[in-house]
Amino acid sequence: MGAPQVNGVFPPSVTQESFEYTSQRSTFMMNVAGKVSMNVPFISPVTPTDIKRQSIIGTYLSVTVASIDGATHSVQLYADTSGGML
């Protein structure tokens, strides 16, 4: 998070404040440069009795962003499944 340059500019640093995980959910709380917090849960819809869902490789991603410093911020989110650069 925040490693690559965009037009020669590095994005603000992101710090993981906490994480919580279960068999179906991983939730990360992130702090972006002390200005914005992000709640990032990854949810896997797996149930013990549904073989079809167990065979599908997939996760739902949800991101909630809130201002920490009370100011208004512009936020851009990029998600990628391969991690490759285009």
PDB file with one MODEL, atoms N, CA, C and O in Angstrom:
MODEL        1
ATOM      1  N   MET A   1       0.838  -1.181   0.000  1.00  0.00           N
ATOM      2  CA  MET A   1       0.000   0.000   0.000  1.00  0.00           C
ATOM      3  C   MET A   1       0.878   1.238   0.000  1.00  0.00           C
ATOM      4  O   MET A   1       1.648   1.482   0.929  1.00  0.00           O
ATOM      5  N   GLY A   2       0.745   1.993  -1.045  1.00  0.00           N
ATOM      6  CA  GLY A   2       1.469   3.243  -1.101  1.00  0.00           C
ATOM      7  C   GLY A   2       2.880   3.136  -1.623  1.00  0.00           C
ATOM      8  O   GLY A   2       3.603   4.131  -1.579  1.00  0.00           O
ATOM      9  N   ALA A   3       3.325   1.979  -2.120  1.00  0.00           N
ATOM     10  CA  ALA A   3       4.706   1.836  -2.554  1.00  0.00           C
ATOM     11  C   ALA A   3       5.008   2.440  -3.918  1.00  0.00           C
ATOM     12  O   ALA A   3       6.002   3.156  -4.040  1.00  0.00           O
ATOM     13  N   PRO A   4       4.197   2.190  -4.963  1.00  0.00           N
ATOM     14  CA  PRO A   4       4.596   2.688  -6.279  1.00  0.00           C
ATOM     15  C   PRO A   4       4.404   4.183  -6.443  1.00  0.00           C
ATOM     16  O   PRO A   4       3.568   4.797  -5.780  1.00  0.00           O
ATOM     17  N   GLN A   5       5.183   4.749  -7.328  1.00  0.00           N
ATOM     18  CA  GLN A   5       5.055   6.172  -7.653  1.00  0.00           C
ATOM     19  C   GLN A   5       3.958   6.356  -8.708  1.00  0.00           C
ATOM     20  O   GLN A   5       3.762   5.494  -9.564  1.00  0.00           O
ATOM     21  N   VAL A   6       3.260   7.464  -8.640  1.00  0.00           N
ATOM     22  CA  VAL A   6       2.283   7.836  -9.656  1.00  0.00           C
ATOM     23  C   VAL A   6       2.703   9.204 -10.177  1.00  0.00           C
ATOM     24  O   VAL A   6       2.667  10.191  -9.442  1.00  0.00           O
ATOM     25  N   ASN A   7       3.098   9.261 -11.435  1.00  0.00           N
ATOM     26  CA  ASN A   7       3.590  10.509 -12.040  1.00  0.00           C
ATOM     27  C   ASN A   7       4.727  11.126 -11.226  1.00  0.00           C
ATOM     28  O   ASN A   7       4.789  12.343 -11.049  1.00  0.00           O
ATOM     29  N   GLY A   8       5.629  10.265 -10.731  1.00  0.00           N
ATOM     30  CA  GLY A   8       6.786  10.739  -9.990  1.00  0.00           C
ATOM     31  C   GLY A   8       6.518  11.121  -8.543  1.00  0.00           C
ATOM     32  O   GLY A   8       7.413  11.628  -7.866  1.00  0.00           O
ATOM     33  N   VAL A   9       5.294  10.887  -8.054  1.00  0.00           N
ATOM     34  CA  VAL A   9       4.929  11.261  -6.684  1.00  0.00           C
ATOM     35  C   VAL A   9       4.570  10.003  -5.900  1.00  0.00           C
ATOM     36  O   VAL A   9       3.786   9.175  -6.363  1.00  0.00           O
ATOM     37  N   PHE A  10       5.151   9.868  -4.708  1.00  0.00           N
ATOM     38  CA  PHE A  10       4.807   8.747  -3.844  1.00  0.00           C
ATOM     39  C   PHE A  10       3.515   9.058  -3.092  1.00  0.00           C
ATOM     40  O   PHE A  10       3.361  10.166  -2.578  1.00  0.00           O
ATOM     41  N   PRO A  11       2.576   8.097  -3.015  1.00  0.00           N
ATOM     42  CA  PRO A  11       1.366   8.325  -2.221  1.00  0.00           C
ATOM     43  C   PRO A  11       1.694   8.365  -0.728  1.00  0.00           C
ATOM     44  O   PRO A  11       2.776   7.930  -0.335  1.00  0.00           O
ATOM     45  N   PRO A  12       0.788   8.875   0.113  1.00  0.00           N
ATOM     46  CA  PRO A  12       1.043   8.924   1.551  1.00  0.00           C
ATOM     47  C   PRO A  12       1.231   7.521   2.130  1.00  0.00           C
ATOM     48  O   PRO A  12       0.700   6.544   1.602  1.00  0.00           O
ATOM     49  N   SER A  13       1.984   7.437   3.209  1.00  0.00           N
ATOM     50  CA  SER A  13       2.235   6.138   3.831  1.00  0.00           C
ATOM     51  C   SER A  13       0.973   5.623   4.517  1.00  0.00           C
ATOM     52  O   SER A  13       0.155   6.397   5.014  1.00  0.00           O
ATOM     53  N   VAL A  14       0.839   4.308   4.532  1.00  0.00           N
ATOM     54  CA  VAL A  14      -0.302   3.645   5.159  1.00  0.00           C
ATOM     55  C   VAL A  14       0.234   2.751   6.271  1.00  0.00           C
ATOM     56  O   VAL A  14       1.167   1.977   6.057  1.00  0.00           O
ATOM     57  N   THR A  15      -0.356   2.859   7.457  1.00  0.00           N
ATOM     58  CA  THR A  15       0.056   2.069   8.612  1.00  0.00           C
ATOM     59  C   THR A  15      -1.095   1.169   9.037  1.00  0.00           C
ATOM     60  O   THR A  15      -2.231   1.622   9.177  1.00  0.00           O
ATOM     61  N   GLN A  16      -0.797  -0.084   9.236  1.00  0.00           N
ATOM     62  CA  GLN A  16      -1.813  -1.014   9.745  1.00  0.00           C
ATOM     63  C   GLN A  16      -1.947  -0.807  11.246  1.00  0.00           C
ATOM     64  O   GLN A  16      -0.996  -1.033  11.994  1.00  0.00           O
ATOM     65  N   GLU A  17      -3.114  -0.380  11.684  1.00  0.00           N
ATOM     66  CA  GLU A  17      -3.369  -0.128  13.104  1.00  0.00           C
ATOM     67  C   GLU A  17      -3.798  -1.399  13.843  1.00  0.00           C
ATOM     68  O   GLU A  17      -3.405  -1.615  14.990  1.00  0.00           O
ATOM     69  N   SER A  18      -4.598  -2.235  13.189  1.00  0.00           N
ATOM     70  CA  SER A  18      -5.049  -3.477  13.811  1.00  0.00           C
ATOM     71  C   SER A  18      -5.555  -4.434  12.742  1.00  0.00           C
ATOM     72  O   SER A  18      -5.785  -4.043  11.598  1.00  0.00           O
ATOM     73  N   PHE A  19      -5.722  -5.673  13.124  1.00  0.00           N
ATOM     74  CA  PHE A  19      -6.332  -6.655  12.242  1.00  0.00           C
ATOM     75  C   PHE A  19      -7.058  -7.687  13.088  1.00  0.00           C
ATOM     76  O   PHE A  19      -6.733  -7.918  14.252  1.00  0.00           O
ATOM     77  N   GLU A  20      -8.050  -8.294  12.462  1.00  0.00           N
ATOM     78  CA  GLU A  20      -8.835  -9.339  13.120  1.00  0.00           C
ATOM     79  C   GLU A  20      -9.202 -10.350  12.044  1.00  0.00           C
ATOM     80  O   GLU A  20      -9.536  -9.962  10.924  1.00  0.00           O
ATOM     81  N   TYR A  21      -9.149 -11.618  12.356  1.00  0.00           N
ATOM     82  CA  TYR A  21      -9.500 -12.597  11.343  1.00  0.00           C
ATOM     83  C   TYR A  21     -10.277 -13.758  11.934  1.00  0.00           C
ATOM     84  O   TYR A  21     -10.100 -14.128  13.095  1.00  0.00           O
ATOM     85  N   THR A  22     -11.140 -14.320  11.102  1.00  0.00           N
ATOM     86  CA  THR A  22     -11.893 -15.530  11.422  1.00  0.00           C
ATOM     87  C   THR A  22     -11.760 -16.446  10.208  1.00  0.00           C
ATOM     88  O   THR A  22     -11.002 -16.142   9.287  1.00  0.00           O
ATOM     89  N   SER A  23     -12.478 -17.548  10.196  1.00  0.00           N
ATOM     90  CA  SER A  23     -12.400 -18.467   9.060  1.00  0.00           C
ATOM     91  C   SER A  23     -13.009 -17.873   7.801  1.00  0.00           C
ATOM     92  O   SER A  23     -12.701 -18.337   6.703  1.00  0.00           O
ATOM     93  N   GLN A  24     -13.867 -16.858   7.922  1.00  0.00           N
ATOM     94  CA  GLN A  24     -14.518 -16.282   6.754  1.00  0.00           C
ATOM     95  C   GLN A  24     -14.198 -14.808   6.512  1.00  0.00           C
ATOM     96  O   GLN A  24     -14.563 -14.265   5.470  1.00  0.00           O
ATOM     97  N   ARG A  25     -13.532 -14.161   7.446  1.00  0.00           N
ATOM     98  CA  ARG A  25     -13.323 -12.718   7.316  1.00  0.00           C
ATOM     99  C   ARG A  25     -11.947 -12.313   7.864  1.00  0.00           C
ATOM    100  O   ARG A  25     -11.499 -12.795   8.904  1.00  0.00           O
ATOM    101  N   SER A  26     -11.298 -11.406   7.117  1.00  0.00           N
ATOM    102  CA  SER A  26     -10.088 -10.739   7.597  1.00  0.00           C
ATOM    103  C   SER A  26     -10.371  -9.247   7.544  1.00  0.00           C
ATOM    104  O   SER A  26     -10.746  -8.723   6.495  1.00  0.00           O
ATOM    105  N   THR A  27     -10.193  -8.553   8.674  1.00  0.00           N
ATOM    106  CA  THR A  27     -10.483  -7.118   8.726  1.00  0.00           C
ATOM    107  C   THR A  27      -9.233  -6.370   9.147  1.00  0.00           C
ATOM    108  O   THR A  27      -8.623  -6.677  10.171  1.00  0.00           O
ATOM    109  N   PHE A  28      -8.860  -5.386   8.343  1.00  0.00           N
ATOM    110  CA  PHE A  28      -7.690  -4.561   8.611  1.00  0.00           C
ATOM    111  C   PHE A  28      -8.134  -3.132   8.865  1.00  0.00           C
ATOM    112  O   PHE A  28      -8.960  -2.606   8.119  1.00  0.00           O
ATOM    113  N   MET A  29      -7.615  -2.501   9.886  1.00  0.00           N
ATOM    114  CA  MET A  29      -7.826  -1.074  10.144  1.00  0.00           C
ATOM    115  C   MET A  29      -6.524  -0.376   9.778  1.00  0.00           C
ATOM    116  O   MET A  29      -5.465  -0.678  10.329  1.00  0.00           O
ATOM    117  N   MET A  30      -6.617   0.567   8.836  1.00  0.00           N
ATOM    118  CA  MET A  30      -5.441   1.233   8.316  1.00  0.00           C
ATOM    119  C   MET A  30      -5.510   2.732   8.619  1.00  0.00           C
ATOM    120  O   MET A  30      -6.592   3.316   8.683  1.00  0.00           O
ATOM    121  N   ASN A  31      -4.334   3.345   8.804  1.00  0.00           N
ATOM    122  CA  ASN A  31      -4.213   4.776   9.042  1.00  0.00           C
ATOM    123  C   ASN A  31      -3.388   5.349   7.889  1.00  0.00           C
ATOM    124  O   ASN A  31      -2.255   4.930   7.652  1.00  0.00           O
ATOM    125  N   VAL A  32      -3.974   6.313   7.176  1.00  0.00           N
ATOM    126  CA  VAL A  32      -3.283   6.913   6.026  1.00  0.00           C
ATOM    127  C   VAL A  32      -2.751   8.279   6.440  1.00  0.00           C
ATOM    128  O   VAL A  32      -3.493   9.258   6.519  1.00  0.00           O
ATOM    129  N   ALA A  33      -1.469   8.320   6.697  1.00  0.00           N
ATOM    130  CA  ALA A  33      -0.751   9.568   7.010  1.00  0.00           C
ATOM    131  C   ALA A  33      -1.391  10.364   8.146  1.00  0.00           C
ATOM    132  O   ALA A  33      -1.264  11.588   8.180  1.00  0.00           O
ATOM    133  N   GLY A  34      -2.073   9.696   9.075  1.00  0.00           N
ATOM    134  CA  GLY A  34      -2.692  10.386  10.210  1.00  0.00           C
ATOM    135  C   GLY A  34      -3.880  11.250   9.840  1.00  0.00           C
ATOM    136  O   GLY A  34      -4.352  12.046  10.651  1.00  0.00           O
ATOM    137  N   LYS A  35      -4.370  11.096   8.606  1.00  0.00           N
ATOM    138  CA  LYS A  35      -5.465  11.942   8.146  1.00  0.00           C
ATOM    139  C   LYS A  35      -6.759  11.171   7.885  1.00  0.00           C
ATOM    140  O   LYS A  35      -7.854  11.700   8.079  1.00  0.00           O
ATOM    141  N   VAL A  36      -6.627   9.927   7.446  1.00  0.00           N
ATOM    142  CA  VAL A  36      -7.785   9.125   7.068  1.00  0.00           C
ATOM    143  C   VAL A  36      -7.638   7.727   7.641  1.00  0.00           C
ATOM    144  O   VAL A  36      -6.541   7.168   7.641  1.00  0.00           O
ATOM    145  N   SER A  37      -8.732   7.158   8.131  1.00  0.00           N
ATOM    146  CA  SER A  37      -8.716   5.755   8.545  1.00  0.00           C
ATOM    147  C   SER A  37      -9.499   4.946   7.519  1.00  0.00           C
ATOM    148  O   SER A  37     -10.482   5.420   6.948  1.00  0.00           O
ATOM    149  N   MET A  38      -9.046   3.721   7.297  1.00  0.00           N
ATOM    150  CA  MET A  38      -9.723   2.816   6.376  1.00  0.00           C
ATOM    151  C   MET A  38     -10.022   1.519   7.097  1.00  0.00           C
ATOM    152  O   MET A  38      -9.142   0.926   7.721  1.00  0.00           O
ATOM    153  N   ASN A  39     -11.274   1.078   7.009  1.00  0.00           N
ATOM    154  CA  ASN A  39     -11.700  -0.217   7.516  1.00  0.00           C
ATOM    155  C   ASN A  39     -11.816  -1.111   6.286  1.00  0.00           C
ATOM    156  O   ASN A  39     -12.649  -0.863   5.414  1.00  0.00           O
ATOM    157  N   VAL A  40     -10.975  -2.162   6.212  1.00  0.00           N
ATOM    158  CA  VAL A  40     -10.880  -2.986   5.013  1.00  0.00           C
ATOM    159  C   VAL A  40     -11.141  -4.458   5.346  1.00  0.00           C
ATOM    160  O   VAL A  40     -10.215  -5.181   5.715  1.00  0.00           O
ATOM    161  N   PRO A  41     -12.390  -4.905   5.219  1.00  0.00           N
ATOM    162  CA  PRO A  41     -12.666  -6.330   5.417  1.00  0.00           C
ATOM    163  C   PRO A  41     -12.645  -7.113   4.105  1.00  0.00           C
ATOM    164  O   PRO A  41     -13.167  -6.658   3.087  1.00  0.00           O
ATOM    165  N   PHE A  42     -12.041  -8.281   4.145  1.00  0.00           N
ATOM    166  CA  PHE A  42     -12.078  -9.257   3.056  1.00  0.00           C
ATOM    167  C   PHE A  42     -12.974 -10.390   3.539  1.00  0.00           C
ATOM    168  O   PHE A  42     -12.707 -10.988   4.581  1.00  0.00           O
ATOM    169  N   ILE A  43     -14.028 -10.690   2.797  1.00  0.00           N
ATOM    170  CA  ILE A  43     -14.993 -11.693   3.239  1.00  0.00           C
ATOM    171  C   ILE A  43     -15.029 -12.827   2.229  1.00  0.00           C
ATOM    172  O   ILE A  43     -15.211 -12.595   1.034  1.00  0.00           O
ATOM    173  N   SER A  44     -14.856 -14.058   2.709  1.00  0.00           N
ATOM    174  CA  SER A  44     -14.953 -15.246   1.869  1.00  0.00           C
ATOM    175  C   SER A  44     -16.272 -15.940   2.179  1.00  0.00           C
ATOM    176  O   SER A  44     -16.487 -16.381   3.307  1.00  0.00           O
ATOM    177  N   PRO A  45     -17.159 -16.043   1.187  1.00  0.00           N
ATOM    178  CA  PRO A  45     -18.480 -16.629   1.432  1.00  0.00           C
ATOM    179  C   PRO A  45     -18.453 -18.154   1.441  1.00  0.00           C
ATOM    180  O   PRO A  45     -19.018 -18.793   0.553  1.00  0.00           O
ATOM    181  N   VAL A  46     -17.809 -18.725   2.423  1.00  0.00           N
ATOM    182  CA  VAL A  46     -17.684 -20.176   2.509  1.00  0.00           C
ATOM    183  C   VAL A  46     -18.607 -20.698   3.605  1.00  0.00           C
ATOM    184  O   VAL A  46     -18.617 -20.194   4.728  1.00  0.00           O
ATOM    185  N   THR A  47     -19.370 -21.707   3.253  1.00  0.00           N
ATOM    186  CA  THR A  47     -20.209 -22.387   4.247  1.00  0.00           C
ATOM    187  C   THR A  47     -19.914 -23.880   4.177  1.00  0.00           C
ATOM    188  O   THR A  47     -19.673 -24.403   3.088  1.00  0.00           O
ATOM    189  N   PRO A  48     -19.926 -24.577   5.308  1.00  0.00           N
ATOM    190  CA  PRO A  48     -19.550 -25.989   5.330  1.00  0.00           C
ATOM    191  C   PRO A  48     -20.444 -26.892   4.472  1.00  0.00           C
ATOM    192  O   PRO A  48     -19.998 -27.946   4.018  1.00  0.00           O
ATOM    193  N   THR A  49     -21.683 -26.493   4.250  1.00  0.00           N
ATOM    194  CA  THR A  49     -22.612 -27.353   3.519  1.00  0.00           C
ATOM    195  C   THR A  49     -22.742 -27.015   2.041  1.00  0.00           C
ATOM    196  O   THR A  49     -23.467 -27.705   1.324  1.00  0.00           O
ATOM    197  N   ASP A  50     -22.067 -25.983   1.565  1.00  0.00           N
ATOM    198  CA  ASP A  50     -22.177 -25.566   0.175  1.00  0.00           C
ATOM    199  C   ASP A  50     -20.869 -25.856  -0.561  1.00  0.00           C
ATOM    200  O   ASP A  50     -19.933 -25.058  -0.516  1.00  0.00           O
ATOM    201  N   ILE A  51     -20.814 -26.992  -1.229  1.00  0.00           N
ATOM    202  CA  ILE A  51     -19.585 -27.416  -1.911  1.00  0.00           C
ATOM    203  C   ILE A  51     -19.241 -26.473  -3.060  1.00  0.00           C
ATOM    204  O   ILE A  51     -18.063 -26.237  -3.328  1.00  0.00           O
ATOM    205  N   LYS A  52     -20.246 -25.932  -3.741  1.00  0.00           N
ATOM    206  CA  LYS A  52     -19.984 -25.014  -4.851  1.00  0.00           C
ATOM    207  C   LYS A  52     -19.243 -23.775  -4.355  1.00  0.00           C
ATOM    208  O   LYS A  52     -18.251 -23.368  -4.961  1.00  0.00           O
ATOM    209  N   ARG A  53     -19.712 -23.168  -3.258  1.00  0.00           N
ATOM    210  CA  ARG A  53     -19.030 -21.982  -2.712  1.00  0.00           C
ATOM    211  C   ARG A  53     -17.621 -22.307  -2.241  1.00  0.00           C
ATOM    212  O   ARG A  53     -16.720 -21.476  -2.362  1.00  0.00           O
ATOM    213  N   GLN A  54     -17.420 -23.505  -1.708  1.00  0.00           N
ATOM    214  CA  GLN A  54     -16.091 -23.892  -1.244  1.00  0.00           C
ATOM    215  C   GLN A  54     -15.111 -24.024  -2.404  1.00  0.00           C
ATOM    216  O   GLN A  54     -13.908 -23.844  -2.216  1.00  0.00           O
ATOM    217  N   SER A  55     -15.606 -24.334  -3.597  1.00  0.00           N
ATOM    218  CA  SER A  55     -14.721 -24.548  -4.743  1.00  0.00           C
ATOM    219  C   SER A  55     -14.384 -23.248  -5.489  1.00  0.00           C
ATOM    220  O   SER A  55     -13.450 -23.228  -6.292  1.00  0.00           O
ATOM    221  N   ILE A  56     -15.118 -22.182  -5.240  1.00  0.00           N
ATOM    222  CA  ILE A  56     -14.869 -20.914  -5.925  1.00  0.00           C
ATOM    223  C   ILE A  56     -13.807 -20.109  -5.173  1.00  0.00           C
ATOM    224  O   ILE A  56     -13.932 -19.849  -3.976  1.00  0.00           O
ATOM    225  N   ILE A  57     -12.768 -19.724  -5.899  1.00  0.00           N
ATOM    226  CA  ILE A  57     -11.738 -18.890  -5.289  1.00  0.00           C
ATOM    227  C   ILE A  57     -12.203 -17.449  -5.446  1.00  0.00           C
ATOM    228  O   ILE A  57     -12.226 -16.910  -6.552  1.00  0.00           O
ATOM    229  N   GLY A  58     -12.563 -16.846  -4.351  1.00  0.00           N
ATOM    230  CA  GLY A  58     -13.032 -15.474  -4.441  1.00  0.00           C
ATOM    231  C   GLY A  58     -13.243 -14.867  -3.076  1.00  0.00           C
ATOM    232  O   GLY A  58     -13.528 -15.564  -2.103  1.00  0.00           O
ATOM    233  N   THR A  59     -13.100 -13.576  -3.019  1.00  0.00           N
ATOM    234  CA  THR A  59     -13.264 -12.833  -1.782  1.00  0.00           C
ATOM    235  C   THR A  59     -13.946 -11.512  -2.109  1.00  0.00           C
ATOM    236  O   THR A  59     -13.645 -10.875  -3.118  1.00  0.00           O
ATOM    237  N   TYR A  60     -14.855 -11.118  -1.251  1.00  0.00           N
ATOM    238  CA  TYR A  60     -15.474  -9.801  -1.389  1.00  0.00           C
ATOM    239  C   TYR A  60     -14.642  -8.794  -0.608  1.00  0.00           C
ATOM    240  O   TYR A  60     -14.208  -9.070   0.511  1.00  0.00           O
ATOM    241  N   LEU A  61     -14.427  -7.644  -1.195  1.00  0.00           N
ATOM    242  CA  LEU A  61     -13.665  -6.576  -0.565  1.00  0.00           C
ATOM    243  C   LEU A  61     -14.591  -5.399  -0.323  1.00  0.00           C
ATOM    244  O   LEU A  61     -15.341  -4.987  -1.208  1.00  0.00           O
ATOM    245  N   SER A  62     -14.529  -4.870   0.876  1.00  0.00           N
ATOM    246  CA  SER A  62     -15.304  -3.679   1.219  1.00  0.00           C
ATOM    247  C   SER A  62     -14.350  -2.701   1.884  1.00  0.00           C
ATOM    248  O   SER A  62     -13.509  -3.103   2.689  1.00  0.00           O
ATOM    249  N   VAL A  63     -14.474  -1.422   1.555  1.00  0.00           N
ATOM    250  CA  VAL A  63     -13.601  -0.409   2.151  1.00  0.00           C
ATOM    251  C   VAL A  63     -14.458   0.750   2.646  1.00  0.00           C
ATOM    252  O   VAL A  63     -15.259   1.310   1.897  1.00  0.00           O
ATOM    253  N   THR A  64     -14.281   1.102   3.911  1.00  0.00           N
ATOM    254  CA  THR A  64     -14.945   2.263   4.489  1.00  0.00           C
ATOM    255  C   THR A  64     -13.860   3.257   4.882  1.00  0.00           C
ATOM    256  O   THR A  64     -12.897   2.900   5.561  1.00  0.00           O
ATOM    257  N   VAL A  65     -14.020   4.492   4.457  1.00  0.00           N
ATOM    258  CA  VAL A  65     -13.016   5.525   4.708  1.00  0.00           C
ATOM    259  C   VAL A  65     -13.631   6.623   5.560  1.00  0.00           C
ATOM    260  O   VAL A  65     -14.761   7.043   5.314  1.00  0.00           O
ATOM    261  N   ALA A  66     -12.886   7.093   6.570  1.00  0.00           N
ATOM    262  CA  ALA A  66     -13.362   8.180   7.435  1.00  0.00           C
ATOM    263  C   ALA A  66     -12.208   9.131   7.732  1.00  0.00           C
ATOM    264  O   ALA A  66     -11.059   8.707   7.862  1.00  0.00           O
ATOM    265  N   SER A  67     -12.520  10.400   7.835  1.00  0.00           N
ATOM    266  CA  SER A  67     -11.521  11.412   8.163  1.00  0.00           C
ATOM    267  C   SER A  67     -11.152  11.307   9.639  1.00  0.00           C
ATOM    268  O   SER A  67     -12.027  11.212  10.499  1.00  0.00           O
ATOM    269  N   ILE A  68      -9.855  11.324   9.926  1.00  0.00           N
ATOM    270  CA  ILE A  68      -9.372  11.326  11.311  1.00  0.00           C
ATOM    271  C   ILE A  68      -9.207  12.761  11.805  1.00  0.00           C
ATOM    272  O   ILE A  68      -9.491  13.064  12.963  1.00  0.00           O
ATOM    273  N   ASP A  69      -8.745  13.642  10.912  1.00  0.00           N
ATOM    274  CA  ASP A  69      -8.423  15.015  11.318  1.00  0.00           C
ATOM    275  C   ASP A  69      -9.579  16.000  11.119  1.00  0.00           C
ATOM    276  O   ASP A  69      -9.415  17.196  11.360  1.00  0.00           O
ATOM    277  N   GLY A  70     -10.742  15.514  10.684  1.00  0.00           N
ATOM    278  CA  GLY A  70     -11.903  16.381  10.531  1.00  0.00           C
ATOM    279  C   GLY A  70     -11.959  17.146   9.226  1.00  0.00           C
ATOM    280  O   GLY A  70     -12.949  17.824   8.949  1.00  0.00           O
ATOM    281  N   ALA A  71     -10.916  17.051   8.420  1.00  0.00           N
ATOM    282  CA  ALA A  71     -10.886  17.754   7.128  1.00  0.00           C
ATOM    283  C   ALA A  71     -11.510  16.878   6.042  1.00  0.00           C
ATOM    284  O   ALA A  71     -11.706  15.678   6.233  1.00  0.00           O
ATOM    285  N   THR A  72     -11.815  17.492   4.910  1.00  0.00           N
ATOM    286  CA  THR A  72     -12.313  16.760   3.749  1.00  0.00           C
ATOM    287  C   THR A  72     -11.116  16.277   2.931  1.00  0.00           C
ATOM    288  O   THR A  72     -10.169  17.029   2.703  1.00  0.00           O
ATOM    289  N   HIS A  73     -11.165  15.013   2.490  1.00  0.00           N
ATOM    290  CA  HIS A  73     -10.058  14.427   1.732  1.00  0.00           C
ATOM    291  C   HIS A  73     -10.577  13.761   0.475  1.00  0.00           C
ATOM    292  O   HIS A  73     -11.684  13.223   0.462  1.00  0.00           O
ATOM    293  N   SER A  74      -9.778  13.796  -0.586  1.00  0.00           N
ATOM    294  CA  SER A  74     -10.068  13.070  -1.809  1.00  0.00           C
ATOM    295  C   SER A  74      -9.384  11.711  -1.705  1.00  0.00           C
ATOM    296  O   SER A  74      -8.181  11.635  -1.452  1.00  0.00           O
ATOM    297  N   VAL A  75     -10.146  10.644  -1.898  1.00  0.00           N
ATOM    298  CA  VAL A  75      -9.604   9.292  -1.746  1.00  0.00           C
ATOM    299  C   VAL A  75      -9.799   8.529  -3.044  1.00  0.00           C
ATOM    300  O   VAL A  75     -10.888   8.538  -3.618  1.00  0.00           O
ATOM    301  N   GLN A  76      -8.748   7.871  -3.505  1.00  0.00           N
ATOM    302  CA  GLN A  76      -8.826   6.998  -4.667  1.00  0.00           C
ATOM    303  C   GLN A  76      -8.451   5.598  -4.219  1.00  0.00           C
ATOM    304  O   GLN A  76      -7.509   5.418  -3.448  1.00  0.00           O
ATOM    305  N   LEU A  77      -9.186   4.609  -4.701  1.00  0.00           N
ATOM    306  CA  LEU A  77      -8.943   3.216  -4.329  1.00  0.00           C
ATOM    307  C   LEU A  77      -8.630   2.423  -5.583  1.00  0.00           C
ATOM    308  O   LEU A  77      -9.356   2.508  -6.573  1.00  0.00           O
ATOM    309  N   TYR A  78      -7.558   1.656  -5.545  1.00  0.00           N
ATOM    310  CA  TYR A  78      -7.192   0.774  -6.641  1.00  0.00           C
ATOM    311  C   TYR A  78      -7.091  -0.639  -6.075  1.00  0.00           C
ATOM    312  O   TYR A  78      -6.370  -0.870  -5.104  1.00  0.00           O
ATOM    313  N   ALA A  79      -7.800  -1.570  -6.670  1.00  0.00           N
ATOM    314  CA  ALA A  79      -7.733  -2.982  -6.257  1.00  0.00           C
ATOM    315  C   ALA A  79      -7.359  -3.812  -7.468  1.00  0.00           C
ATOM    316  O   ALA A  79      -7.843  -3.565  -8.572  1.00  0.00           O
ATOM    317  N   ASP A  80      -6.493  -4.801  -7.262  1.00  0.00           N
ATOM    318  CA  ASP A  80      -6.002  -5.633  -8.357  1.00  0.00           C
ATOM    319  C   ASP A  80      -5.888  -7.068  -7.873  1.00  0.00           C
ATOM    320  O   ASP A  80      -5.471  -7.311  -6.740  1.00  0.00           O
ATOM    321  N   THR A  81      -6.253  -8.014  -8.717  1.00  0.00           N
ATOM    322  CA  THR A  81      -6.149  -9.419  -8.328  1.00  0.00           C
ATOM    323  C   THR A  81      -4.820 -10.046  -8.713  1.00  0.00           C
ATOM    324  O   THR A  81      -4.446 -11.081  -8.161  1.00  0.00           O
ATOM    325  N   SER A  82      -4.094  -9.435  -9.657  1.00  0.00           N
ATOM    326  CA  SER A  82      -2.838 -10.029 -10.100  1.00  0.00           C
ATOM    327  C   SER A  82      -1.605  -9.310  -9.565  1.00  0.00           C
ATOM    328  O   SER A  82      -0.536  -9.911  -9.460  1.00  0.00           O
ATOM    329  N   GLY A  83      -1.740  -8.041  -9.229  1.00  0.00           N
ATOM    330  CA  GLY A  83      -0.594  -7.281  -8.744  1.00  0.00           C
ATOM    331  C   GLY A  83       0.336  -6.829  -9.844  1.00  0.00           C
ATOM    332  O   GLY A  83       1.362  -6.211  -9.561  1.00  0.00           O
ATOM    333  N   GLY A  84       0.007  -7.119 -11.095  1.00  0.00           N
ATOM    334  CA  GLY A  84       0.859  -6.742 -12.212  1.00  0.00           C
ATOM    335  C   GLY A  84       0.608  -5.304 -12.638  1.00  0.00           C
ATOM    336  O   GLY A  84      -0.482  -4.765 -12.443  1.00  0.00           O
ATOM    337  N   MET A  85       1.606  -4.706 -13.206  1.00  0.00           N
ATOM    338  CA  MET A  85       1.486  -3.352 -13.728  1.00  0.00           C
ATOM    339  C   MET A  85       1.038  -3.434 -15.183  1.00  0.00           C
ATOM    340  O   MET A  85       1.518  -4.273 -15.946  1.00  0.00           O
ATOM    341  N   LEU A  86       0.115  -2.555 -15.558  1.00  0.00           N
ATOM    342  CA  LEU A  86      -0.365  -2.537 -16.947  1.00  0.00           C
ATOM    343  C   LEU A  86       0.346  -1.474 -17.746  1.00  0.00           C
ATOM    344  O   LEU A  86       0.074  -1.311 -18.936  1.00  0.00           O
TER     345      LEU A  86
ENDMDL
END
